Amino acid sequence: MTVEAGYESVFGPQVPRSGDESQTATFALASAAYRDNPVEEITKANSEWHETTVKDGKIKLFKPNLGEAFSRAVIERMIGTGRKPLIQSFGTEPQVVVDHCLAAYRLRRERDKKLSAVMVLCGLLFLPGLLVGLLVFQIRATIDKNPNKRASALATALLVGVGALGVLFLVKMPFTGFWAWYARACVVAPVLGWFWAKQICDSAAKDLRARWDGLIAGSSVGARVPEAVPTSPGETQAEQMRQSLAKLSAEQQSNHIFYAGPKGILGMGTRWGSWQLAEDLTPADPDREIHPFRSWDVIRAIHDRLRMLERNTINTGGFPKASIRHWIVTPIAEGAKAVARTEQSADIEAFQHRSHSIQDICNKQQFGSGDRHYLGVQWTLWDGQLILTMMITVTVLHETLRIEVTGHALGPVNSLFMGGPEAPTKDVPKSLKPWETRKVSLPLVPTNEVVRLAVRAPLSWYPPLLNWLGGTIALPEPFGLRHVWADKPWRHRFMADDAMRAATPVLRVVHAAAIKVLEDNGVDTEKFGTRSAFLSTAIQDPAPRKADLYDA
């Protein structure tokens, strides 16, 4: 199978891959489905708050590689039956990642069907020879793990010795008749099967690596998922998968988010700055009372003014178009392993809070338990690698109005997902200059890998058994594709600059809009203006902080 460009054929969902640079993070995560690195490398992407762990199986020979474990874990977690709610993946398209995981899983299943046939024809029918060969390879793999050079030489000697015994066994056969020919076949058939299996593995590895390289390099790679497209009313499995993918897309658009204490808003990152304007509501005219207004009136005015952020008085690049949304925020414990999300109710439709519900929460739920309302302005920058979010909330308690602006930043995808495939090589000393080394090419699929794939192939039709025997990866919860493998943006100078530069204009727009509403309703805004000017100065402090960690 070769890599196809543009859109995939009509036999599967059309997933565009036309070099859209804003999807760098999406395709970096999707490339993990095609990788053949050791599964333990996923732990290198662990962060301060989210850790992916590797669960060992019963038999090391069945151990999966990174792509196999990643694609199965993501498929089961994202579209599996009875799955728990997900965290939104801002700046990425989770369905595209899932599509590539499904495509990678299908490619491996096609390879495994061929390898299963090889195992039956050259292995199961000649079981004694297969068992002896597997025992030798298992012993050799165990010895190879020893860093001692003598152990490596011993492993090579073992393989050569067994080969010599096999040749001797063919020449000096102790049996006669049928059993003599069967014994010879038990020696020869597994060897022929290994050569056949190697051809299959090499072809599949080249295809998987081409897709991996295409996603990282920016060439067009589509994910063909025909099993998600029902072709007749009776295909219940395909219809169920189609509905699961549709539910995934709907949940991604939800305006319900979760605040996990020091972890910040899940999916948006930790809070790096907070600025609060709180003053008394006193009438501008002592003889007249303040005209009644609600928090929603202030929020709506701020919303309208924020839409003007992309306009510039000076001809410079300025702000790109931002996403401005009303969010309902639910607090959860820092160590919570799951979140609760409603798909349909009187106040919610398709995971989204209706307009009347948003207004009620904004006006009434400002103290005590319950959800809170925030207005968010969000930018997806650096080809999807940086997510900047400024959150605004307005509260009125007694005669005090408080306007709080907080900054959240989600950094780039961990560098583990950004590397492309490399041809396997090894440094060896030069023959005439032993103090110098040269690189020699190694087989794309080594001997031990061919054996591993061939042994796993017959069990690939039932993933739970394969996971139990070989192990899998445990994804961090609450799970969302983007935030669990995101680095901090502060190590990147320009990303950090962008985060801090966005704060000042947003803060000034928010304050100007709020003060205008107060003036229109007869409120004395002198103290608000003074406090706003003070905050405008304080926000220029160039140091981001862990604003969610209180020293108390």
Steps between C-alpha positions, in 0.01 A plus 500: 500500500636838408449844646229690319474878466223745577169339590457127539266307276127463543555179696567696817438836669673781318766644728671798333876524523592784271793648690292703748777630724260585782460127559860425594402386851220281364722317255785469750267311733356298211850392394537305825258240362754404229816500713707189571701631799509309830180554695694631803580819310147629565605568860745763372199716420381507863449843655468637851127429510439213256682166485454222245607162638588172328321190625715190460344180370558137593738411214761744370497340155148646449598852608365771264699788356400865544276523193312180579439592864420866428247433224314234701494710818375812318232309307364333811508822704361736235229292330478184709166374629404657835796735506530778755464868398796664328676833542492729197818508290537869420716573197466146367240282330467180705292325235792528254729336757248223559460451124874449464501259795224300331687510170824383664314222681344386170839496324645287777199265491556444127865423571404270787258303280787418266731418790231275650488304176878464514481380861242236410673372186859517624457487875189331636523208256863452602459584868813328643729704275309820581525445876874432481552813288296721738691362799833583336391852408364562851826389657696711251284807572551455875878470461511800262362724773820448698738792422798267537667437160566140598127446544436637151763268356340210689161583345650497151680174574174346621323588176787366288514184710131429461530559125787253479303241695209552263721434195648194670150379583402526133805301388505233772129442551431248783157418358378333182185510295231765561643628828837560338346727240280669763805564721684652204198721428494611866855628451451663161141635515549746790809643327311547173211648697735750662623622159140527379394684817795739466386606153152570635635694800738708287221601261265598784777687686582707192134597459456593868824698504404684180177616666685594818752701299225659290313631805814647654646641177176659378429292188145381434401191696137401537346254745278243329244356742248295298378320813342828619279536191184283503417367152178323597240523781625176651853621574443578866871509590578761234197706603605483864849623410354781289285610795799481735702727270206743475471504881873568525465803272199629696682464831797688356267799439361499856504831690531315833852491649654391829730676746727251679666720761877537443465314168306797370219472246533157342576545133599867537797471733589649835426859595815709466358842591195654671387865514197614700316827498261531797337826610179620663196585291416857596271732303661775293216732607437481879140600441427214265528125539699270275300362209463124562717274282622142508835327464385375161466859376866563579609168349306567180665841460843345557420231244412762237819698564723191490383434146685819400840375623618405152459859379814715505564874485856441375574290193659200672413131523312537826270237647371217280132417525420366845238252617270674750268268693295481817619216723337318788772394744460213748751462785644152557762364737866521399530121505163424338518210253177577316264784414122507458356641180132505395412444136132599505273672753270799536802733524739306276483396136770283339742564791451880475328718761213695347497880501247533784706264718816704438324824597350350817837370617667832418245702698427271794778249575771734630545372854497156659478166322410450137635576156637841403489703180810626318540688175804372313706643215730239351775500236648194332854598403827351379334252263280371780790461744401787734154555648450837670179557693393807696202434728274778631242472777279770654348472848290735711484438876313754712623835358832377358555419135799282420645444155761225488723430199719190505754370250537134408762353266537151355840433347620295203456128455785310664804458278453121509221540242692739275783276376489318168613143426870430478664215314649253752879522512785394724848641564780250440879554515684536171716204406825695448424782745338336805500834687249632244148376433269481203126451469361182349137449404295247694194310377180705517333214686754299704473127560356527850234744374392259224458225758304732732261609226448145377422373850256786572323473165266202571374674816440842341136415430432529876680808641404446869688169507796655322503792748493254791789297360718786372390804696374843401521866604279662764392848393486779761155601620300715448614438145526745214735454205652847514561595861643172634801517265557877495819668616520836674529796263737699723815326373430641154588871502261616227210286626543652845511848346177438310323388817598809696445743212140386459412573863529880497271578202238254625505645850459857370215405266321318782534791739396759237187303411405447864554866595283607205214283628541643850491856367186429301332372816590798719795354692789714620794357303784711642628224730455242224707713263778548756511131581498413129800725437687337788429150362603613153839582647528185710418269209819609325704299751668248267501206742235225466407335829326190626188692589311184603752411769414697814767529768267442790 
